[in-house]
Every structure is written in C-alpha cells, then in structure tokens.
Amino acid sequence: MKAIIVGGGVGGLCTAIRLGAAGHDVTVFERNEQAGGKLAVFERDGFTFDIGPSLLTLPQVFDDVFQLAGTSLDEQLDLVRLDPQFRYFWRDGARLVVHDDNDATAAAFETFAGAGAAWRDLNEHGRRIWEVSERTFFAGPMSNPLDLLSRMESANDLRTIDAMRSLNDAARALFDEPKLQQWLGRYATYSGSTPRRAPATLSCIPHVEAGHGCWYPTGGLGALCDALVRVAGKVGVDIQTSSDVERINEDGTSVTGIRLVDGSVVAADVVIANTDAEHLYADLLPDDAALRTVRKADRSTSGFAMCLGVRGATPAIDGAPLGHHNVFFSNNAAQEFRQIEAGQLADDPTIYACISSLTDASQAPAGDENWFILVNTPPGAEVNTEDYRDLVLRRLGEHGVDLAGRMSFSARITPADIERLYRSPGGAIYGSSSNGKRAAFARPANRGARAGLYLVGGSSHPGGGLPLVATSARIVTEMIDQDHR
C-alpha cells in the first residue's frame, strides 16, 4: 500500500513509523525545511530554545512507536525525570513546588491551610479518570458519543470521567484556597481552553504528571524530533522537506494522491493529513460541509512567546530558586480568562517560563540562561511585540525577576507567526479547544471526508500535546489496517 502523509509533525512522523514498520510504502511531504511541526527549536548565539512543546509526559507512547521499528526510546534518547516538576509563584510571595514524589508534593500543598489531603484526593480522582479514559476516550476514534459509550463498562464510567462540570467547578470543590483553584484551572490551557468552560475531565492531568513523571530529553525536545526522523528512516520512510502540498487529489469518492505547488502529482492509496483540519477542508481538499463542521468548534488559544538570551544566573526570589519549569500567576485569573475569551490580550497574564539550561548546560553559554516565555492569547490576536514584551517583563519584575538589563537578545513569536509557520488558522496551537461538554465530539474525526483520507495530529482526535498526537497516530494506523486489509 502506498501512503502519503501531508505534514511532518509529530503525529505524521509517528504514523509514518507505524506504517513503515508494517511494510507499507510511505512518503512524508513537509513544507518547512525541517520536519517536526510545532516540535521546533530556535538557536541563536549559543542559546537553544524549544519553541513548541517543552515537556514530555507519558514517554511510553513513544517507546511503543520505536519498539515497532526494532529500537526503543532508551536507545534513542537520554531522558531526565525532573524533580521538582514545576515551581509556581504568586506576587504576594506565596510559592508552591510540585515534586516527583507524592509525599513531598502533599507536604508542599499542606502549607496552604491544610490542602495536602485535598491534593491526595485530586490525585486519586485523576487516577480514576485516567484509567477510564485510557480504555474509552483514547482507545479508538471518537466521531460521536456512541463511540465513547460503546467502550464503557457501566454508567459509572461516565460519571467517573467527570465531563459534566467545569474544571473551575472541580477546583472549587477540591480546594478552599483560591490560589490552588487557580493552579488547577491552569491545566485547561494544556488544551488551549479556559477553566470556566473546560471539562473537569482535565483534572486527571496532575495525576498523569505525578504518576508518570515529567521528562526532559537531554539536548532538548528537538532531540525527540531528531529521533523520530531517524527511526522513520530506519523503516524506509521517505521524508521530503521543503515540499509544499497544494491539493489532495480525489475522484469524487476517494482520495487518489496529492499535487505539489510545483505541479507534480504523486499517487497514493491513502492520504493522511497531519495538518490543521480547517486548512485541510478550506484549501487542500475543499469541502464546504466538512469545513462548516470543523468551524463549529471553538478554536484553541494561541500564544505570545519570547526567547530570551539571559546573561548570568537569575537569583532566587526571596529564597525560592527558579527551576526548569516555572509559572508566575496572574493576580486575577478570572479577569485574565475573561479577556482571552473576549478576544483581548490579558493585561496581567499568567507567565510560563522554561529555563532548560538549569537542567542541561548545553542549552546556553556557560553561566547564562535560556528563558523561553509563553503567555496565552486569543487566536488571531494582533500583538505589538515590543509593547507586550515590555508588559510581560514588567509583570515578571513584579514577581521579583528582573531580566530587562540582562538580555543579550529577545526573539518574539506571535499568533500570526504560528499561523504562517504551521497554517493553523488564527495561530490556534491545538486546533479546537476543549471548551464545552461536547467539545470532545466536535473535534475533527480521524476518518476524513473521502475514502482513504485520514486526519492525525493535534487538530484531530484525541487532541494536542505530544502523547495525544502519538496516540492519534496509533488510532489512525489501526483504522487504516482495518480499512485496507
């Protein structure tokens, strides 16, 4: 069977490896100069930044892919299990350190009016959600609610998933302390959503991090991309970079291949679109009905990012050291998300800062730090990069972090840049959001609008994030196997 994959993101590469390992003829066409999609790297003056995913969870899903190719994740990457996992800061001096040890994390929560027991309750609740989700939501395609219900063992599974209340509701039920409600609500942003509208199902994410670890590949997340490309080559996959697909060809009922911008045509039995679904049905395979369905779902948030080359080591904040992953919370979470939902830039945004050089000295010149900063924005937001950079740096200064006089450079990434680089409308990082009780069913299905067309990656089921797009690849290859026996 001849398979063409349009887009060389992580979902496309994982699909290519799975199909190649099964003996199929696979070609990946990637419009950019390098494969990897949003799993991208920026380098300047000896500093290296992961400008897409900066955290690896559930590494087993990638080991599963590599095992099919006769290798393993351990053979391909040197993984570091991070401890602490995250450091959280509030401007009034409150701190929270989440460890790679449940007892230590519970003790950290205990400093907030006895919240250690509440954290353990959350971890157990998240474990139950995750166990049910693994054998239902993540087990196969999700084109309608019946797909989910057919995999459930009882009505109790539906209650366990906790999809009928919001993440905000869950946070308020678990924690009396508003800061910890804000902490849990932030997990909505992992799927480009807002805590007021995202389902409480997402409260399983802290359990996934606590139970399975937060990992960093030595050399940066780009090392994972390199490994995927390397293993794809091992199973005979042909990756064509700087190859822009203009159209997916069809005969009215089935796809027949692709046409590149240079006019060349390549035939195929199946085409897997590792692209944003809106771009797919608007441009590559125009289909008004499919496009209307895709556009019914809310777009996910976008982001404003900065890569800062910082001279010297940043001092501890009132005795609290910085870590690999840091979050500096807004003083007003409700207002922050109201502004984002209204299409406005938050004037007091929560700021995520990854300083991977604290773990891996190769990521910055000796003694210096590589600060990758990300704040959430609405999709399509217009950003004055200098003004918003200054606002973010000013907010960091209010947390006790003064970077303004220590930056050797600051490179910025806007929603418009994300849209241009990855053809994600509005720069929506995750395609559609998880906002709303039916969001999981509104996400584009893995089986496309023509026979032989399949969708993989963060824009389709089960969603964005490294482990989920790798799961998407498994689901799609299983569908192809069933459809083309």
LUMGUZA-117123 format. One line per field, with one value per residue (C-alpha): x, y negated, z; residue number from 1; residue in three letters. Coordinates in steps of 0.5 Angstrom, whole numbers, plus 500, padded with zeros to 3 digits. Example, Ala and Ser with C-alpha at 12.3 -4.5 7.8 and 13.67 -1.06 7.14 Angstrom:
BEGIN
u <- [525,527];
v <- [509,502];
w <- [516,514];
i <- [1,2];
aa <- [ALA,SER];
% end
This chain:
BEGIN
u <- [500,502,501,503,503,502,506,512,509,510,503,505,512,509,504,510,514,508,506,513,515,508,512,508,511,511,513,512,511,513,513,518,526,525,520,517,512,511,516,521,528,531,538,542,549,550,543,538,530,525,519,514,513,518,515,515,510,508,514,512,507,514,517,511,513,520,519,515,522,526,529,527,526,532,536,534,534,537,531,532,526,525,525,522,517,514,515,509,510,505,506,504,510,506,510,508,513,511,516,517,514,507,509,513,508,503,507,508,500,500,503,496,491,492,491,495,489,486,492,492,484,485,491,486,480,485,488,480,479,485,484,477,480,485,480,475,477,484,482,480,476,471,466,460,458,457,464,465,459,461,467,465,464,458,454,459,465,461,461,468,470,467,466,459,462,468,475,473,468,472,478,473,470,477,481,478,485,484,491,490,484,488,493,488,485,491,491,486,491,494,489,488,482,479,478,471,469,474,471,473,476,482,484,487,493,496,496,499,505,505,504,508,513,515,521,527,531,538,539,532,526,529,532,526,524,531,530,523,526,532,527,523,529,530,524,524,520,522,521,521,522,521,516,509,503,498,492,490,487,481,476,469,469,476,483,488,494,497,499,505,506,511,505,508,503,504,499,497,492,491,493,494,493,498,495,490,483,481,487,485,478,479,485,488,481,476,469,464,460,466,469,463,463,470,469,463,468,472,479,484,488,494,501,506,513,519,526,531,538,540,547,549,545,538,538,533,526,526,530,526,530,528,527,527,519,516,509,508,501,496,494,487,485,478,480,485,481,475,480,482,475,473,479,483,491,491,494,496,498,500,507,510,518,522,530,532,539,538,538,542,548,549,543,546,553,557,554,548,540,536,529,523,517,510,503,496,493,486,487,488,490,494,501,505,511,515,510,507,514,515,509,511,518,514,510,516,519,513,515,522,525,529,531,531,538,541,538,543,537,530,526,519,513,506,500,501,508,505,499,504,509,504,498,494,488,489,495,491,496,492,487,480,479,476,471,464,461,461,468,471,466,467,474,475,475,481,477,476,471,473,475,482,483,485,487,492,495,493,488,484,482,484,488,494,500,506,503,496,499,503,496,493,498,496,489,490,494,489,484,488,489,482,480,485,486];
v <- [500,493,488,480,476,469,465,468,466,471,474,475,478,483,485,486,490,495,495,496,502,505,506,500,495,488,481,475,468,463,455,453,454,459,464,464,459,455,459,454,451,444,443,436,434,441,441,446,446,451,446,452,457,456,462,470,474,481,483,490,488,486,492,496,493,494,501,503,500,505,500,496,490,491,493,486,481,480,478,474,475,468,466,461,462,455,448,444,436,431,424,424,428,435,441,448,453,460,465,472,475,475,475,469,465,467,463,457,457,457,450,448,448,456,457,464,468,465,466,473,473,470,475,481,477,476,483,486,481,483,491,490,485,490,495,491,484,486,493,491,486,481,479,479,480,487,489,487,490,497,497,496,502,499,492,491,490,484,481,482,478,472,469,465,460,455,455,449,453,458,454,450,457,459,453,447,443,439,440,447,446,442,447,453,448,447,454,452,448,455,456,449,448,444,447,444,448,454,460,463,469,465,465,472,468,467,475,476,472,474,482,482,476,470,472,468,471,469,464,461,463,462,469,472,470,472,479,479,477,482,488,486,487,494,497,494,488,482,475,470,463,456,460,456,460,455,460,467,470,474,478,476,481,483,479,481,477,470,465,460,453,454,458,465,471,477,482,486,491,487,480,478,470,468,461,457,459,452,451,458,457,450,451,458,461,456,459,454,459,461,454,452,458,456,449,450,452,446,445,446,441,438,435,430,433,430,433,429,430,428,426,429,433,431,430,434,430,429,435,439,441,442,449,452,450,444,441,434,433,427,423,424,431,429,423,426,431,426,422,428,430,423,423,419,419,420,414,419,425,432,433,439,439,445,445,452,449,450,458,458,454,455,450,444,441,442,439,436,438,439,437,439,435,436,433,435,430,431,434,429,423,418,416,410,415,409,407,413,416,410,411,419,417,411,417,421,416,415,422,420,423,417,419,413,411,418,420,420,421,422,426,426,431,428,432,429,433,439,439,437,443,448,446,446,441,435,439,443,448,454,453,453,452,457,452,454,461,463,461,468,470,463,465,467,474,479,481,476,473,478,485,486,480,480,474,474,469,464,462,468,473,474,467,463,465,470,476,475,474,480,483,480,484,491,490,488,493,498,495,496,503,505,501,504,511];
w <- [500,498,504,503,510,509,514,518,525,531,529,522,524,529,523,518,523,525,517,515,520,518,511,507,502,506,504,508,505,510,507,512,512,518,520,527,526,533,536,534,536,536,536,537,540,543,546,545,546,545,542,542,547,553,557,555,559,558,555,554,548,544,546,543,537,537,539,533,529,533,537,544,547,552,546,542,548,554,559,565,570,573,580,582,576,577,581,582,584,586,587,594,596,596,593,591,589,586,586,583,590,592,600,598,594,599,604,600,599,606,607,604,610,610,603,603,604,598,594,595,594,587,585,587,583,577,577,576,571,567,568,565,559,557,556,553,550,548,546,539,534,537,532,536,543,542,540,547,550,547,550,557,562,566,567,573,568,565,572,573,567,570,564,566,571,569,571,575,579,581,583,588,590,592,595,599,598,591,589,589,585,580,580,578,573,569,567,562,558,556,551,549,554,559,566,566,560,560,563,570,566,565,573,571,568,575,576,570,572,579,577,570,571,568,563,559,553,554,548,549,546,539,541,540,533,531,534,530,524,525,526,521,516,519,517,510,510,505,508,503,507,503,499,500,498,494,494,496,489,489,484,488,493,495,495,490,492,492,488,490,489,483,479,480,482,487,487,493,496,503,505,512,513,519,518,522,520,518,513,510,508,506,502,501,500,499,503,505,509,513,514,517,522,524,525,529,535,539,536,542,545,541,545,545,546,548,547,552,552,559,562,568,573,576,584,588,589,597,598,593,587,580,576,570,569,573,573,575,576,575,581,578,574,573,569,565,562,561,557,553,552,549,544,548,551,558,562,567,564,568,565,564,564,562,563,561,562,569,567,561,561,553,552,554,554,561,566,562,562,556,558,554,556,554,555,553,548,544,537,532,537,534,538,539,540,544,548,550,551,556,559,561,563,568,571,572,575,580,582,583,577,573,566,563,564,563,556,550,546,545,540,539,537,536,534,526,526,529,523,518,520,521,517,524,523,528,531,535,538,539,533,537,545,550,552,553,555,547,545,545,540,536,535,528,527,525,519,513,509,503,503,504,508,515,520,525,530,535,531,531,536,541,541,542,546,545,548,545,538,538,541,535,530,533,532,525,523,527,522,516,518,519,512,508,510];
i <- [1,2,3,4,5,6,7,8,9,10,11,12,13,14,15,16,17,18,19,20,21,22,23,24,25,26,27,28,29,30,31,32,33,34,35,36,37,38,39,40,41,42,43,44,45,46,47,48,49,50,51,52,53,54,55,56,57,58,59,60,61,62,63,64,65,66,67,68,69,70,71,72,73,74,75,76,77,78,79,80,81,82,83,84,85,86,87,88,89,90,91,92,93,94,95,96,97,98,99,100,101,102,103,104,105,106,107,108,109,110,111,112,113,114,115,116,117,118,119,120,121,122,123,124,125,126,127,128,129,130,131,132,133,134,135,136,137,138,139,140,141,142,143,144,145,146,147,148,149,150,151,152,153,154,155,156,157,158,159,160,161,162,163,164,165,166,167,168,169,170,171,172,173,174,175,176,177,178,179,180,181,182,183,184,185,186,187,188,189,190,191,192,193,194,195,196,197,198,199,200,201,202,203,204,205,206,207,208,209,210,211,212,213,214,215,216,217,218,219,220,221,222,223,224,225,226,227,228,229,230,231,232,233,234,235,236,237,238,239,240,241,242,243,244,245,246,247,248,249,250,251,252,253,254,255,256,257,258,259,260,261,262,263,264,265,266,267,268,269,270,271,272,273,274,275,276,277,278,279,280,281,282,283,284,285,286,287,288,289,290,291,292,293,294,295,296,297,298,299,300,301,302,303,304,305,306,307,308,309,310,311,312,313,314,315,316,317,318,319,320,321,322,323,324,325,326,327,328,329,330,331,332,333,334,335,336,337,338,339,340,341,342,343,344,345,346,347,348,349,350,351,352,353,354,355,356,357,358,359,360,361,362,363,364,365,366,367,368,369,370,371,372,373,374,375,376,377,378,379,380,381,382,383,384,385,386,387,388,389,390,391,392,393,394,395,396,397,398,399,400,401,402,403,404,405,406,407,408,409,410,411,412,413,414,415,416,417,418,419,420,421,422,423,424,425,426,427,428,429,430,431,432,433,434,435,436,437,438,439,440,441,442,443,444,445,446,447,448,449,450,451,452,453,454,455,456,457,458,459,460,461,462,463,464,465,466,467,468,469,470,471,472,473,474,475,476,477,478,479,480,481,482,483,484,485];
aa <- [MET,LYS,ALA,ILE,ILE,VAL,GLY,GLY,GLY,VAL,GLY,GLY,LEU,CYS,THR,ALA,ILE,ARG,LEU,GLY,ALA,ALA,GLY,HIS,ASP,VAL,THR,VAL,PHE,GLU,ARG,ASN,GLU,GLN,ALA,GLY,GLY,LYS,LEU,ALA,VAL,PHE,GLU,ARG,ASP,GLY,PHE,THR,PHE,ASP,ILE,GLY,PRO,SER,LEU,LEU,THR,LEU,PRO,GLN,VAL,PHE,ASP,ASP,VAL,PHE,GLN,LEU,ALA,GLY,THR,SER,LEU,ASP,GLU,GLN,LEU,ASP,LEU,VAL,ARG,LEU,ASP,PRO,GLN,PHE,ARG,TYR,PHE,TRP,ARG,ASP,GLY,ALA,ARG,LEU,VAL,VAL,HIS,ASP,ASP,ASN,ASP,ALA,THR,ALA,ALA,ALA,PHE,GLU,THR,PHE,ALA,GLY,ALA,GLY,ALA,ALA,TRP,ARG,ASP,LEU,ASN,GLU,HIS,GLY,ARG,ARG,ILE,TRP,GLU,VAL,SER,GLU,ARG,THR,PHE,PHE,ALA,GLY,PRO,MET,SER,ASN,PRO,LEU,ASP,LEU,LEU,SER,ARG,MET,GLU,SER,ALA,ASN,ASP,LEU,ARG,THR,ILE,ASP,ALA,MET,ARG,SER,LEU,ASN,ASP,ALA,ALA,ARG,ALA,LEU,PHE,ASP,GLU,PRO,LYS,LEU,GLN,GLN,TRP,LEU,GLY,ARG,TYR,ALA,THR,TYR,SER,GLY,SER,THR,PRO,ARG,ARG,ALA,PRO,ALA,THR,LEU,SER,CYS,ILE,PRO,HIS,VAL,GLU,ALA,GLY,HIS,GLY,CYS,TRP,TYR,PRO,THR,GLY,GLY,LEU,GLY,ALA,LEU,CYS,ASP,ALA,LEU,VAL,ARG,VAL,ALA,GLY,LYS,VAL,GLY,VAL,ASP,ILE,GLN,THR,SER,SER,ASP,VAL,GLU,ARG,ILE,ASN,GLU,ASP,GLY,THR,SER,VAL,THR,GLY,ILE,ARG,LEU,VAL,ASP,GLY,SER,VAL,VAL,ALA,ALA,ASP,VAL,VAL,ILE,ALA,ASN,THR,ASP,ALA,GLU,HIS,LEU,TYR,ALA,ASP,LEU,LEU,PRO,ASP,ASP,ALA,ALA,LEU,ARG,THR,VAL,ARG,LYS,ALA,ASP,ARG,SER,THR,SER,GLY,PHE,ALA,MET,CYS,LEU,GLY,VAL,ARG,GLY,ALA,THR,PRO,ALA,ILE,ASP,GLY,ALA,PRO,LEU,GLY,HIS,HIS,ASN,VAL,PHE,PHE,SER,ASN,ASN,ALA,ALA,GLN,GLU,PHE,ARG,GLN,ILE,GLU,ALA,GLY,GLN,LEU,ALA,ASP,ASP,PRO,THR,ILE,TYR,ALA,CYS,ILE,SER,SER,LEU,THR,ASP,ALA,SER,GLN,ALA,PRO,ALA,GLY,ASP,GLU,ASN,TRP,PHE,ILE,LEU,VAL,ASN,THR,PRO,PRO,GLY,ALA,GLU,VAL,ASN,THR,GLU,ASP,TYR,ARG,ASP,LEU,VAL,LEU,ARG,ARG,LEU,GLY,GLU,HIS,GLY,VAL,ASP,LEU,ALA,GLY,ARG,MET,SER,PHE,SER,ALA,ARG,ILE,THR,PRO,ALA,ASP,ILE,GLU,ARG,LEU,TYR,ARG,SER,PRO,GLY,GLY,ALA,ILE,TYR,GLY,SER,SER,SER,ASN,GLY,LYS,ARG,ALA,ALA,PHE,ALA,ARG,PRO,ALA,ASN,ARG,GLY,ALA,ARG,ALA,GLY,LEU,TYR,LEU,VAL,GLY,GLY,SER,SER,HIS,PRO,GLY,GLY,GLY,LEU,PRO,LEU,VAL,ALA,THR,SER,ALA,ARG,ILE,VAL,THR,GLU,MET,ILE,ASP,GLN,ASP,HIS,ARG];
% end
